[in-house]
Amino acid sequence: MLFCEKQLIGRQSYIYLLTACKNCNASRPICTYCKNIAWPDYKYVFFAKTIPAQKRTILLFPLYICIINSIQMSHSAINRKKNTENIYNIPNFLSAYRILAFPFLIWMIIAGQEKLFVGFLITNLITDILDGFIARRFNMQTQFGARLDSLADVGTMIAAFAGLVIFKTDYFFIHKWGFITFAGLYLLSFLVTFIKFGRICGLHLYSFKTTGYVMGIFFAWIFLSTPPQWYYYLMVCVSCWANIEEIIIFILLKEPKSNAKGLYWVIKSVKKVNRY
């Protein structure tokens, strides 16, 4: 018994048939339920066969994650070989820059280099806007780029909040409950997607793109001057709504999805699927 990625995430398993590839004549396992090609890790699958189905979810949760990750790595390697995605483009390079800048931002915080930190943070925020715009404008959007951008966003967010706590301590503690509420919802969205899909993924909602602009202006403003009180409340409301929307969408989705736009579009697509 083998697992395909879709049925594994759904905590189900189905028998597979071996079929020959038309191009290379190699045998590949095909799911008899959903017809998806499977790329399993056989040692984990063999172990899973010996455990009753009702106990697999609890006992084999770490193994499920390992299998999903190995499937994803295999699919990524296949995509690169077939050149289905051109991952070497400007948006991905900008996202990679933000990831590489993260440890330097943390070092600047530890070293107390506030001016240098602010310069690099603003550069990160600008590149965050640019990579999304270039990807959409010149049709350079890829699954790899979406994951890379999500990872870069997390790093920039962590660095920005760490800098806020260290360099603007008084402001942070005066407004701590707004920041704590946002941070709690932000972490909860990661927890929900990890529990449901076995990995962390980003939806790139319109509300999150708006949040990125609003928070980018806020962080640039607070390190250069002091933003007015109304803008702080606007930032908290917009960012909290984006996280709540993302959590609801993660609950509704049956499989990971990038560029989901928003709750309205997800509900519309779910209704369309249920109709048929």
HELIX and SHEET records of a PDB file:
HELIX    1   1 GLU A    5  ILE A    9  1                                   5    
HELIX    2   2 TYR A   42  LYS A   49  1                                   8    
HELIX    3   3 ALA A   53  LEU A   59  1                                   7    
HELIX    4   4 PHE A   61  LYS A   82  1                                  22    
HELIX    5   5 ILE A   90  ALA A  111  1                                  22    
HELIX    6   6 GLU A  114  ARG A  137  1                                  24    
HELIX    7   7 GLN A  143  PHE A  167  1                                  25    
HELIX    8   8 THR A  169  ILE A  174  1                                   6    
HELIX    9   9 LYS A  176  PHE A  197  1                                  22    
HELIX   10  10 TYR A  206  LEU A  224  1                                  19    
HELIX   11  11 GLN A  229  LEU A  252  1                                  24    
HELIX   12  12 LEU A  263  ARG A  275  1                                  13    
SHEET    1   A 2 TYR A  16  ALA A  20  0                                        
SHEET    2   A 2 SER A  27  CYS A  31 -1                                        
END                                                                             
